[in-house]
Amino acid sequence: MNRRRFLQAGSAFVALPYFETFAAKQEKTTTPPKRMMFLAFGWGVTQQEWYPDQEDIGKDYKLPEMLKPLAKNKQDFTLIQNLWNKHSDGGHWGSTQWLTGANRYAQPGVSFSNSISVDQVAAEQFGMHTRFNSIQLNGSEKNVHASGHGPGLSLAWDKRGKPVGGQNSPFEAYHKLFSKGKTSIDELKKQLADKRSVLDVVLTNAKSLKRELGKVDKAKLEEYFSGIRDIELRLAKEEKWFDVPRPQASVDEPPKEIQGKNEIALMYDIMVAAIQTDSTRVLTYRQPVRTLLTSIGVTVHQHDMSHYHYSNNPKCEASKKRDLAQSELLNGMINKLKSTKDFDGSSLFDNTTVVYGSNLRYGHLLDNCPTIIAGGGSGVRMGEHMVMPKDTSLCNLWLTLLQGSGVKAESFSDSTGTLDEIKA
């Protein structure tokens, strides 16, 4: 059996999306799928007014001032303190290792390395059933320092520790998910065949080269082969979905230019539409901060804002405005998920895990990562303030959410176990 025939056979296992036509027949025997969303914000929080008092735990905790916009949904999210990634040792590394927990010095002689992110672990399983394994979204702001503790690099990293690219605006995201396109099916198939022909030539040449390489170079070549195999799988999946029409979006086409608070709100709506149409079940969003500040009338630079040292000064006031705006947006996302029905009559919120947070507390402090979990997708107890033992691995939370969502995983990164105390 040749390689292409194997791919054709394997692609037959890619399932079709949920169609409303069939949902009524299936709802008595089929439960809605689990979904996962990871929403990251940069530059930390106003810690003295974002975190509850660590002595005030349980369901009756006092909601901090910066989370007051979420008051009506207090019973539908849980805030967890004292989580961190022990290998995150640089305040200017942003969101790079938030979802991976990786040690960037893990490879001897290499100044930076990363590992697979939790969303991509889920995507490997959930993606078998959807057009897109996962969707990665980023803020549209330009000229942001790539390793800054604001937006940083991609949230999503593949199994080789390479960043997974994504869409940088609501306009791009909308057309990725819902655009019908103008290229005919025959032309798409021709393009696909051309891509495969190039891969065949490259792979043949690479295999002949392997005999001449040393041990280190052979390891590099194996990584290259792994990348080729990933491309082949993606091509096989594209072929399987050629004849499946794109779903009708529940949101209008966004403008090409939109920034700040409106951009984030619109991106949240597109994320909800993506899971409502079962286009994907895993999403990450690294939302913008600089343009958010501008849109709410803040002129303090985002870096300066994160380095406030006392209350009642312009930096701290800017941080508070940012926190309140982000809480309002999150509240809107929760409301949207709760009001959108799944095919069995439950809400999308009941079957989705929403992770909202950052790997940065404020300034350059990387302990006690801001962490909020909402939704019923992974079986976490809702409506509580929980305080873990100091320096609990954030990867323990990621493992807990993976397993609670039905992902087969025994461990994740440097996890030492699951957080059993947060399970419903």
C-alpha positions in Angstrom: 0.0 0.0 0.0 1.6 3.3 -1.0 1.6 6.4 1.1 -1.1 8.2 -0.8 -3.4 5.2 -0.7 -2.9 5.1 3.0 -3.8 8.7 3.4 -7.0 8.2 1.3 -8.0 5.4 3.6 -7.2 7.3 6.7 -9.1 10.4 5.7 -12.3 8.4 5.6 -12.4 8.5 9.3 -12.9 12.3 9.4 -16.5 12.8 10.4 -19.1 15.3 9.1 -20.2 18.2 11.3 -23.5 18.3 13.2 -26.3 19.3 10.8 -29.6 20.6 12.2 -31.4 18.2 9.8 -30.0 15.2 11.7 -29.9 16.7 15.1 -33.6 16.0 15.9 -33.0 12.3 15.1 -29.9 12.1 17.2 -30.6 14.2 20.3 -32.1 11.3 22.3 -29.0 9.2 21.9 -26.2 11.8 21.3 -24.9 14.3 23.7 -23.3 17.6 22.5 -19.6 17.6 22.0 -17.2 19.3 24.4 -15.5 22.5 23.4 -12.6 24.5 24.8 -11.8 28.2 24.6 -8.6 29.8 25.9 -8.7 33.6 26.2 -5.5 35.4 27.1 -4.9 39.0 28.1 -1.5 40.7 28.4 0.2 43.0 30.9 -1.3 41.4 34.1 -4.1 42.8 36.3 -4.6 45.4 39.1 -3.8 42.8 41.7 -5.1 44.5 44.8 -8.5 44.9 43.2 -8.7 42.0 40.9 -8.0 39.1 43.3 -10.3 38.3 46.2 -8.7 38.0 49.7 -7.1 34.6 49.9 -8.9 34.0 53.3 -12.3 34.6 51.6 -12.9 31.3 49.8 -15.9 29.3 48.7 -19.2 30.4 47.2 -19.8 33.4 49.4 -16.6 35.3 48.6 -16.8 39.0 48.0 -16.4 39.8 44.3 -13.4 42.2 43.8 -14.1 45.6 42.3 -12.4 44.8 39.0 -14.7 41.8 38.4 -17.9 43.6 39.3 -19.1 43.6 35.7 -19.4 39.8 36.1 -21.6 40.0 39.1 -24.8 38.6 37.5 -22.8 35.6 36.3 -20.9 35.0 39.6 -22.4 31.5 40.0 -21.1 30.6 36.5 -17.4 31.0 36.9 -14.7 30.0 39.3 -11.5 32.0 40.2 -8.4 30.0 41.2 -5.4 31.4 42.9 -1.7 30.3 43.4 -1.2 28.6 40.0 2.0 29.2 38.0 4.4 27.8 35.5 7.6 27.2 37.4 9.7 27.4 34.2 8.4 30.9 33.3 11.4 32.9 34.4 11.2 36.0 32.3 8.7 38.8 32.7 9.1 39.7 29.1 8.0 36.3 27.7 4.3 37.1 27.6 1.9 34.4 26.7 4.6 32.2 25.0 4.5 29.4 27.7 1.1 30.1 29.3 -0.5 27.0 27.7 2.6 24.9 27.5 4.4 25.1 30.8 7.6 24.4 29.0 11.1 25.0 30.1 12.6 27.1 27.3 16.1 25.9 28.2 15.1 22.2 28.0 17.3 21.5 24.9 21.0 21.8 25.7 22.7 24.5 23.7 19.4 26.0 22.5 18.4 29.4 23.9 14.6 28.8 23.3 12.4 25.8 23.0 8.8 25.1 23.6 6.4 22.2 23.7 2.8 21.4 22.7 0.2 23.6 24.2 -2.9 22.3 26.0 -5.3 23.5 23.3 -3.4 21.5 20.7 -3.6 18.3 22.8 -7.4 18.7 22.8 -7.4 19.6 19.1 -5.6 16.3 18.3 -8.7 14.4 19.5 -11.6 16.9 18.9 -10.3 17.9 15.5 -11.2 14.5 14.0 -14.8 15.6 13.9 -14.6 19.2 12.6 -13.5 21.1 9.5 -10.8 22.8 11.5 -8.8 21.0 14.2 -8.5 24.3 16.0 -8.7 28.1 15.4 -6.0 30.5 16.6 -7.0 34.2 16.9 -4.8 37.2 17.6 -5.3 40.9 18.2 -4.8 43.1 15.1 -2.5 45.6 16.8 0.8 46.1 15.0 4.4 46.6 16.0 4.1 44.8 19.4 7.3 43.6 20.8 7.3 39.8 20.0 8.5 38.8 23.4 6.8 41.5 25.4 4.7 40.6 28.4 1.7 41.9 26.6 0.4 40.0 23.6 3.6 38.0 23.1 3.9 35.1 20.6 1.2 32.6 19.6 -0.8 30.9 22.3 -0.9 27.7 20.4 2.2 25.5 19.9 2.4 22.2 18.0 3.9 18.9 19.2 7.3 20.0 17.9 7.2 23.2 19.9 6.6 25.4 16.9 4.0 28.3 17.0 0.7 27.6 15.2 -0.3 30.6 13.0 -3.7 32.2 13.1 -6.0 35.0 12.1 -5.2 38.5 13.2 -8.6 40.2 12.9 -12.3 39.5 13.0 -12.4 39.9 9.2 -9.7 37.2 8.7 -11.4 34.9 11.2 -14.8 35.3 9.6 -13.6 34.4 6.1 -11.5 31.5 7.4 -14.6 30.0 9.0 -17.5 30.9 6.8 -16.3 32.3 3.4 -17.6 30.2 0.5 -14.7 31.2 -1.8 -14.7 31.6 -5.5 -12.4 28.7 -6.5 -14.2 25.7 -8.1 -14.0 22.3 -6.5 -12.1 21.0 -9.6 -9.5 23.8 -9.3 -9.1 23.1 -5.6 -8.5 19.5 -6.3 -5.9 20.4 -8.9 -4.2 22.7 -6.4 -4.2 19.8 -3.9 -2.7 17.4 -6.4 0.0 19.9 -7.2 0.9 20.3 -3.5 1.1 16.5 -3.1 3.4 16.2 -6.2 5.8 18.7 -4.6 5.7 16.8 -1.3 6.5 13.6 -3.1 9.6 15.1 -4.7 10.8 16.7 -1.5 10.3 13.6 0.5 12.1 11.4 -2.1 15.1 13.8 -2.1 15.2 14.1 1.7 15.2 10.3 2.1 18.2 10.0 -0.3 20.0 12.7 1.7 19.5 10.9 5.0 22.2 8.3 4.2 24.8 11.0 4.1 24.0 12.7 7.4 25.5 12.5 10.9 23.5 11.7 14.0 22.5 15.3 14.9 21.5 16.1 11.3 19.5 12.9 11.1 17.5 14.0 14.1 16.8 17.4 12.4 15.7 15.5 9.3 13.3 13.4 11.3 11.7 16.5 12.7 11.4 17.7 9.1 9.7 14.4 8.1 7.3 14.9 11.0 6.4 18.3 9.6 5.8 16.7 6.1 3.5 14.1 7.6 1.5 16.8 9.3 1.1 18.6 6.0 0.0 15.4 4.3 -2.7 14.8 7.0 -3.9 18.4 6.6 -4.1 17.9 2.8 -6.1 14.7 3.3 -8.5 16.5 5.5 -8.9 19.4 3.1 -9.8 16.9 0.4 -12.4 15.2 2.6 -14.1 18.6 3.3 -14.1 19.9 -0.3 -17.7 18.9 -0.9 -19.1 19.9 2.5 -20.6 23.4 2.3 -19.4 26.1 4.7 -22.0 26.7 7.4 -24.1 29.9 7.5 -22.6 32.2 10.1 -24.8 33.6 12.8 -22.8 36.9 12.7 -22.6 39.4 9.9 -19.3 39.9 7.9 -17.2 42.2 10.0 -15.4 45.3 8.6 -11.8 45.0 7.5 -10.7 47.6 10.0 -11.9 47.4 13.6 -9.8 47.7 16.8 -10.0 47.9 20.5 -13.0 47.0 22.6 -15.3 46.5 19.5 -12.7 44.2 18.0 -12.6 41.9 21.0 -16.4 41.8 21.3 -16.7 40.9 17.6 -14.1 38.2 17.9 -15.9 36.7 20.8 -19.1 36.6 18.7 -17.2 34.8 15.9 -15.8 32.3 18.4 -19.3 31.5 19.6 -20.4 31.1 15.9 -17.5 28.8 15.3 -18.5 26.3 17.9 -22.3 26.8 17.2 -21.7 25.6 13.7 -19.3 22.9 14.9 -16.6 24.3 12.6 -14.1 23.7 15.4 -14.2 22.7 19.0 -10.9 24.3 20.2 -10.1 28.0 20.0 -7.4 30.3 21.4 -7.5 34.1 21.4 -4.6 36.4 22.3 -6.6 39.6 22.6 -5.1 43.1 22.1 -4.4 45.4 24.9 -2.9 48.6 23.4 -5.8 49.2 21.1 -8.2 48.3 23.9 -6.7 51.1 26.0 -7.0 53.6 23.2 -10.6 52.7 22.6 -11.5 53.3 26.2 -9.7 56.7 26.3 -6.5 55.6 28.1 -3.3 57.3 26.9 -0.9 55.5 29.3 1.4 53.1 27.5 0.5 49.4 28.2 4.0 48.6 29.5 4.0 51.6 31.8 0.5 50.7 33.0 1.7 47.3 34.1 4.5 48.8 36.3 2.3 50.9 38.7 3.7 50.9 42.2 1.0 52.4 44.2 -2.7 53.2 43.9 -4.3 56.5 42.8 -1.9 57.4 40.1 -2.4 57.4 36.3 -0.8 54.0 35.7 -2.9 52.3 38.3 -6.1 54.1 37.1 -5.3 53.0 33.5 -4.9 49.4 34.8 -8.3 49.5 36.5 -10.0 50.8 33.4 -8.5 48.0 31.4 -9.6 45.4 33.9 -13.2 46.7 34.0 -13.4 46.8 30.2 -12.0 43.2 29.9 -14.5 42.0 32.6 -17.4 43.6 30.7 -16.2 41.8 27.5 -15.9 38.4 29.3 -19.4 38.9 30.8 -20.7 39.4 27.2 -19.0 36.2 26.1 -20.6 34.2 28.9 -24.0 35.7 28.2 -23.7 34.9 24.5 -22.8 31.2 25.3 -25.6 30.9 27.8 -28.2 32.3 25.4 -27.1 30.2 22.4 -28.8 26.7 22.2 -27.0 23.5 21.5 -28.7 20.9 19.3 -30.1 19.0 22.3 -31.7 22.1 23.9 -28.9 22.8 26.4 -26.8 25.9 26.0 -23.3 26.1 24.4 -22.2 27.3 27.9 -23.2 24.0 29.4 -20.8 22.1 27.1 -17.9 24.6 26.8 -14.9 25.3 29.0 -13.8 28.9 28.9 -10.4 29.6 30.3 -9.6 33.3 30.9 -6.3 34.5 32.2 -2.6 35.3 31.7 0.7 33.9 32.8 1.6 37.4 34.3 0.2 38.8 37.6 1.5 42.4 37.1 4.9 44.0 36.4 7.3 41.1 36.0 5.6 38.8 38.5 4.8 35.3 37.1 3.4 33.6 40.2 -0.3 33.4 41.0 -1.4 33.6 37.4 -4.8 35.3 37.0 -7.1 32.4 36.3 -10.9 32.2 35.7 -12.7 29.1 34.5 -16.3 29.3 33.2 -18.7 26.9 31.6 -19.8 23.3 32.1 -17.6 21.6 29.6 -15.0 20.0 31.9 -16.9 19.4 35.1 -15.3 22.1 37.2 -17.3 23.4 40.3 -18.7 26.8 39.4 -19.3 30.0 41.5 -16.4 29.6 43.8 -13.1 31.3 44.8 -10.5 28.6 45.3 -6.9 29.0 46.7 -4.5 26.2 45.8 -1.3 25.5 47.8 1.4 28.1 46.9 3.1 27.5 43.6 0.7 24.8 42.3 1.5 23.9 38.7 -0.7 25.5 36.2 -0.3 22.4 34.2 -2.2 20.5 36.8 -5.2 22.7 35.9 -4.6 22.0 32.2 -4.6 18.3 32.8 -7.7 18.5 34.9 -9.6 20.4 32.1 -8.4 18.0 29.5 -9.6 14.9 31.4 -12.8 16.6 32.4 -13.5 17.3 28.7 -13.0 13.7 27.7 -9.5 14.0 26.3 -7.3 10.9 27.0 -4.3 12.3 28.7 -2.3 10.8 31.6 -0.1 13.9 32.1 0.6 17.3 30.6 4.0 19.1 30.6 5.3 19.2 34.2 1.9 18.3 35.8 2.1 16.3 39.0 -1.6 15.3 39.0 -5.1 16.7 38.7 -6.8 19.3 40.9 -9.4 17.1 42.4 -10.6 19.8 44.7 -12.0 21.8 41.8 -14.0 18.9 40.3 -17.8 19.1 40.6 
